[in-house]
Amino acid sequence: MLNAVIRFSLQNRLLVIAFAVFLLGYGSWQAAQLPIDVFPDLNRPRVVVMTEAPGMAPEEVETLITFPLETALNGASGVEAVRSSSSVGLSVIYVEFDWGTDIYNDRQIVNERLALASEQLPQGIRPQLAPISSIMGQIQIIGMVSDPEQTSPMELRTLADWVVRQRLLTIPGVSQVIVMGGQRKQFQVLVNPDELLRYGVTLHEVKTALQESNQNTTGGYLKQQGPDEFLVRSLGRVQSVDDIRQIVVAHREMQSIRLSQVARVIEGPEVKRGDSSAFVRRADGKGFEGGQAVVLTVTKQPGADTRRVTQDVLAAAPSPELAELVELAQQRETWLAELLAAYSALFQPPQAPRQAKVNPTLPLITAVSVEEDAPPLSRECLESWRQNLKSLALRFRETLSEC
C-alpha cells in the first residue's frame, strides 16, 4: 500500500504539489479564524434565575421564593445540580445541566418549570433568566471618572446606563454589562404630612395617582369622508418633573388637588447600598490617582473569541460625544494659532516687519512672540502693536466663550 502511494506521488508530481499547497493555504486560513480564549470553558451549561423581592429579609426570600423555585427545578430533564443564594431582596438560583446539552434547550426547560412554580410565589414577584454567560466570561472592567464640577455623579451614572452600556451591548459576543457606582437618578416624591391633613388626602391616594397617571390610552379612530382615518389618543406619559407636579391626586369640594400642593417632586439619587472606585497609575509611575467612579463590568458569551470581543469593546468605549469634543478642541487650537499669526502679521509696523511664533500651550494673550534676530523696535511702536493684538485677542476669547 505504501509503495503504491509513493509510486502515485512520483508519477503525479504536479498534482501532489498543488494539493499540498492547497492544504497549506486552507490550514493557514483556518488557523487564523480559530477563536482564542484566555481559559478553557470549565463550567457546564448553566442557567441563572434571578428574582427580586424588594424589602424582604434573607429568611423570607429563602422561604417564600428560593425554596419553591428549587423544588420545581429539581428533577427537570438534564439537570445535574441546583444551587442557590438568598440575600436581602434578591434570590439567585444556578441550574447546571449535563455536558454537551444545548443551552437554549436548557433555558426552555427552566422556563417551563418557572411557569409551574409562579403560582406559589408572592404577588408581584416574577423570576427572570439572566443572560447567557460563563464564569470565565468577565473580560473587561471599564471605569468612568469625571470632574464633579463639570459632570455630577448622577449625570455620569445616567450616561453609563443609557449611552455607554447600550452601546457596548450591541457588540457581537457581549453577553452582559453590569454598571456599579455613581448616583442612580430617581424622581422622588417627598410627601408633606401636614399638607395631607390640610387637604384630607391619604398616602394611598398619592400612590395610586402616581401609578395610574403615567400612561397613554387609545380611543379608536375617526373615519372621515374619503380614505383618511384619524387615530384618537390620550397622551398621559410623564415627560418632566413639572408633569409629575401637575398630577391630580384627589378632588375636594369640586376642586382638583395636585401633587405639588401636598408634596415636593425633585430629581435625586437612589439610596446607595455600595459604591465603586477606579484608580490609575500616574504618568511618572509613582503612586496612583483616582477615586469614586462608575465601573462597567463586561462579560462575554460562551464560545466567543475573547481577543476579538476585547478589541471591539476597547474600540467602542470612547463615546461619540467625547470624540466630537476632542475634535472641536483640536480645531479650536488650530483656529487660535492661525488667527494669532494673522493678527501678528497684520499689526506689525511696516518699517520693522516681524514673524510670529505661536505657542498653543500658552495663554491666548501671551501666545505670540517675536523672533530674537529681528531688528529692534521703538518702545512706543511695540507697545501700540501689543495693545492692538491684546484687544483683538480678548474680543476673540469672549466670542469663543459665548459659543
URPE-V541128 format. One record per backbone hydrogen bond with DSSP energy under -0.5 kcal/mol. CO is the residue of the C=O (numbers start at 1). NH is the residue of the N-H. If there is no record, write none. Layout:
co=CO nh=NH
co=CO nh=NH
This chain:
co=1 nh=5
co=2 nh=6
co=3 nh=7
co=4 nh=8
co=5 nh=9
co=6 nh=10
co=7 nh=11
co=8 nh=12
co=10 nh=13
co=12 nh=16
co=13 nh=17
co=14 nh=18
co=15 nh=19
co=16 nh=20
co=17 nh=21
co=18 nh=22
co=19 nh=23
co=20 nh=24
co=21 nh=25
co=22 nh=26
co=23 nh=27
co=24 nh=28
co=25 nh=29
co=26 nh=30
co=27 nh=31
co=28 nh=32
co=29 nh=33
co=30 nh=34
co=31 nh=34
co=36 nh=306
co=36 nh=307
co=40 nh=42
co=45 nh=97
co=47 nh=95
co=48 nh=50
co=48 nh=130
co=49 nh=93
co=50 nh=128
co=51 nh=91
co=53 nh=56
co=56 nh=89
co=57 nh=61
co=58 nh=62
co=59 nh=63
co=60 nh=64
co=61 nh=65
co=61 nh=66
co=62 nh=67
co=65 nh=69
co=66 nh=70
co=67 nh=71
co=68 nh=72
co=69 nh=73
co=70 nh=74
co=73 nh=76
co=76 nh=79
co=78 nh=98
co=81 nh=96
co=83 nh=94
co=85 nh=92
co=87 nh=89
co=87 nh=90
co=89 nh=53
co=90 nh=87
co=91 nh=51
co=92 nh=85
co=93 nh=49
co=93 nh=95
co=94 nh=83
co=94 nh=96
co=95 nh=47
co=96 nh=80
co=96 nh=81
co=98 nh=101
co=102 nh=106
co=103 nh=107
co=104 nh=108
co=105 nh=109
co=106 nh=110
co=107 nh=111
co=108 nh=112
co=109 nh=113
co=110 nh=114
co=111 nh=115
co=112 nh=116
co=113 nh=117
co=114 nh=118
co=117 nh=120
co=118 nh=121
co=122 nh=125
co=124 nh=126
co=128 nh=50
co=134 nh=137
co=137 nh=139
co=137 nh=300
co=140 nh=298
co=142 nh=296
co=143 nh=145
co=144 nh=294
co=146 nh=148
co=147 nh=150
co=147 nh=151
co=152 nh=156
co=153 nh=157
co=153 nh=183
co=154 nh=158
co=155 nh=159
co=156 nh=160
co=157 nh=161
co=158 nh=162
co=159 nh=163
co=159 nh=164
co=160 nh=165
co=163 nh=167
co=164 nh=168
co=165 nh=169
co=166 nh=170
co=167 nh=170
co=168 nh=171
co=171 nh=174
co=173 nh=175
co=173 nh=301
co=176 nh=299
co=178 nh=297
co=180 nh=295
co=182 nh=184
co=184 nh=270
co=186 nh=188
co=186 nh=268
co=188 nh=190
co=188 nh=266
co=189 nh=191
co=190 nh=264
co=191 nh=193
co=192 nh=196
co=193 nh=197
co=194 nh=198
co=195 nh=199
co=196 nh=200
co=196 nh=201
co=202 nh=206
co=203 nh=207
co=204 nh=208
co=205 nh=209
co=206 nh=210
co=207 nh=211
co=208 nh=212
co=209 nh=213
co=210 nh=214
co=213 nh=215
co=217 nh=234
co=220 nh=232
co=221 nh=223
co=222 nh=224
co=222 nh=230
co=228 nh=224
co=229 nh=231
co=230 nh=222
co=231 nh=233
co=232 nh=219
co=233 nh=235
co=234 nh=217
co=234 nh=236
co=240 nh=244
co=241 nh=245
co=242 nh=246
co=244 nh=247
co=245 nh=260
co=247 nh=249
co=247 nh=259
co=250 nh=257
co=252 nh=255
co=255 nh=252
co=256 nh=258
co=257 nh=249
co=257 nh=250
co=258 nh=261
co=258 nh=262
co=259 nh=262
co=259 nh=263
co=262 nh=192
co=264 nh=190
co=264 nh=266
co=266 nh=188
co=266 nh=268
co=268 nh=186
co=276 nh=293
co=278 nh=291
co=280 nh=289
co=282 nh=285
co=285 nh=287
co=287 nh=282
co=289 nh=280
co=291 nh=278
co=293 nh=295
co=294 nh=144
co=295 nh=180
co=295 nh=297
co=296 nh=142
co=296 nh=298
co=297 nh=178
co=298 nh=139
co=298 nh=140
co=299 nh=175
co=299 nh=176
co=300 nh=134
co=301 nh=304
co=304 nh=306
co=305 nh=309
co=306 nh=310
co=307 nh=311
co=308 nh=312
co=309 nh=313
co=310 nh=314
co=311 nh=315
co=312 nh=316
co=313 nh=317
co=314 nh=318
co=319 nh=323
co=320 nh=324
co=321 nh=325
co=322 nh=326
co=323 nh=327
co=324 nh=328
co=325 nh=329
co=326 nh=330
co=327 nh=331
co=328 nh=332
co=329 nh=333
co=330 nh=334
co=331 nh=335
co=332 nh=336
co=333 nh=337
co=334 nh=338
co=335 nh=339
co=336 nh=340
co=337 nh=341
co=338 nh=342
co=339 nh=343
co=340 nh=344
co=341 nh=345
co=342 nh=346
co=343 nh=347
co=345 nh=348
co=349 nh=352
co=355 nh=371
co=357 nh=369
co=358 nh=360
co=359 nh=362
co=364 nh=367
co=367 nh=359
co=369 nh=357
co=371 nh=374
co=378 nh=382
co=379 nh=383
co=380 nh=384
co=381 nh=385
co=382 nh=386
co=383 nh=387
co=384 nh=388
co=385 nh=389
co=386 nh=390
co=387 nh=391
co=388 nh=392
co=389 nh=393
co=390 nh=394
co=391 nh=395
co=392 nh=396
co=393 nh=397
co=394 nh=398
co=395 nh=399
co=396 nh=400
co=397 nh=401
co=398 nh=402
co=399 nh=403
